[in-house]
Amino acid sequence: MQCHHFDAHRCRSCSLLALPHAEQVDGKLAHVRALLDPVGRPEWLPPVVGAERAFRNKAKMVVAGTVEAPTLGILARDDRGVGGRGVDLRDCPLYSDRVHAALELLAGFVTTARLTPYDVPTRRGELKHLLVTEAPSGALMVRFVLRSTESLPRLRKHLPALLEAMADVGLRAELVSANLQPDHKAVLEGDDEVVLHGETLTMTVNGIDLHLRTRSFFQTNTEVAAQLYRQARSWVDELAADAREVWDLYCGVGGFALHLAAPGRRVVGVEVSPEAILSARASADERGVDGVEFLTEDAAAWAVRQDHAADLVVVNPPRRGIGTALADWLEHSSASWVLYSSCNAETLARDLASMPSWRPVRAQLLDMFPHTPHYEVLVLLRREGPGDKMPTDG
Ligand SMILES: C[S@@+](CC[C@H](N)C(=O)[O-])C[C@H]1O[C@@H](n2cnc3c(N)ncnc32)[C@H](O)[C@@H]1O
């Protein structure tokens, strides 16, 4: 993929961009195999490789510059490594033309609504970030990350005109909000959210409507996420009678749980974010699926309290992995299968070191984050024991 920002050294976030995409994937495969093969030499399915441009469904833009000439992108580091000057990346090739068009309008809106860009060195200004998420339908979620409520009245006043301007060019904002992030620290968003328009953004994946609220996690590459959920479903369906009860720990808005719901199978999704659980329950209700339940709980704390284990436990934790409490519990539980979806193979390997009874039997790399060293890996683990076989082993 060609990127004029990368070539001009304005942005080097895509640190692998100089390598052809296929070579990037080969390098990632070598990395993950070096970590997992010593644990159990799983059968590796061919990597899932999606589009190499316009694949990111979420743009996280730092706003800098001035009200009259805002920049939407990143902050350039000065010689001391301190962020300051804004670099405009509103045409970044990781995003679709629709997101590019939305960012153009949003840059104009900064000026119209007098949303002063936050200036990191002087700690002055109001608008810190603009976050735009695109659904497969083309609908958008737009979030303004603000230092305070100072500019909220102006944002509200000018919002109808923005929505109209978007509609004029075929863009539909399904959800708009202001997030309040008063602290002077390098975090993307704060705890308070003011919803200004709509309620959820519907992400339809493999025909399943997942309802995203403002602060819920969603896999950043919708095309690859769809393949991730399909692969999980295919492996679990193959286990059939071995997977009558399934837990989806760290379930988010229910991507795995809703793909794995099936007649005769009980599925429990557990997730710490109440708003994600609200969404997951709404999706389950709409689909009218039986035997699926979603709980707002800490995954490890919930699992260790149960008087039995599911036949198969899906875990899809944040980058830090599942940690020793859950790994220990899995090690001593009666579960037969674990399906671990990881965005950080280093913490996956560390977790597996705490689960010596478990062996990876099947694995697949999914290139969720092209042009960066990151990737997703889906691993089916079986408890090691005499005579254990895959259902297809005969
Ligand atoms: C990588 S995301 C996976 C979400 C979901 N499985 C999906 O496919 O979209 C990790 C999720 O774990 C949740 N989470 C973080 N810490 C948690 C905890 N201690 N217990 C339960 N869920 C947690 C996050 O809110 C986030 O939704």
PDBQT file of the ligand as one rigid body, heavy atoms in Angstrom, charges set to zero:
ROOT
HETATM    1  C1  LIG A 401     -10.583  -7.789  23.045  1.00  0.00    +0.000 C 
HETATM    2  S1  LIG A 401     -12.136  -7.250  23.643  1.00  0.00    +0.000 S 
HETATM    3  C2  LIG A 401     -13.158  -8.587  23.110  1.00  0.00    +0.000 C 
HETATM    4  C3  LIG A 401     -14.622  -8.287  22.969  1.00  0.00    +0.000 C 
HETATM    5  C4  LIG A 401     -15.447  -9.331  22.224  1.00  0.00    +0.000 C 
HETATM    6  N1  LIG A 401     -15.070 -10.684  22.515  1.00  0.00    +0.000 N 
HETATM    7  C5  LIG A 401     -15.463  -9.082  20.744  1.00  0.00    +0.000 C 
HETATM    8  O1  LIG A 401     -15.195  -9.997  19.955  1.00  0.00    +0.000 OA
HETATM    9  O2  LIG A 401     -15.758  -7.933  20.346  1.00  0.00    +0.000 OA
HETATM   10  C6  LIG A 401     -11.981  -7.479  25.352  1.00  0.00    +0.000 C 
HETATM   11  C7  LIG A 401     -13.232  -7.177  26.158  1.00  0.00    +0.000 C 
HETATM   12  O3  LIG A 401     -12.957  -7.508  27.525  1.00  0.00    +0.000 OA
HETATM   13  C8  LIG A 401     -13.647  -6.606  28.351  1.00  0.00    +0.000 C 
HETATM   14  N2  LIG A 401     -12.997  -6.704  29.664  1.00  0.00    +0.000 N 
HETATM   15  C9  LIG A 401     -11.879  -6.077  30.100  1.00  0.00    +0.000 A 
HETATM   16  N3  LIG A 401     -11.574  -6.482  31.347  1.00  0.00    +0.000 NA
HETATM   17  C10 LIG A 401     -12.511  -7.396  31.709  1.00  0.00    +0.000 A 
HETATM   18  C11 LIG A 401     -12.712  -8.184  32.863  1.00  0.00    +0.000 A 
HETATM   19  N4  LIG A 401     -11.885  -8.106  33.901  1.00  0.00    +0.000 N 
HETATM   20  N5  LIG A 401     -13.757  -9.035  32.897  1.00  0.00    +0.000 NA
HETATM   21  C12 LIG A 401     -14.624  -9.115  31.841  1.00  0.00    +0.000 A 
HETATM   22  N6  LIG A 401     -14.477  -8.378  30.709  1.00  0.00    +0.000 NA
HETATM   23  C13 LIG A 401     -13.427  -7.544  30.639  1.00  0.00    +0.000 A 
HETATM   24  C14 LIG A 401     -13.526  -5.293  27.627  1.00  0.00    +0.000 C 
HETATM   25  O4  LIG A 401     -14.536  -4.405  28.055  1.00  0.00    +0.000 OA
HETATM   26  C15 LIG A 401     -13.692  -5.734  26.166  1.00  0.00    +0.000 C 
HETATM   27  O5  LIG A 401     -15.043  -5.692  25.784  1.00  0.00    +0.000 OA
ENDROOT
TORSDOF 0
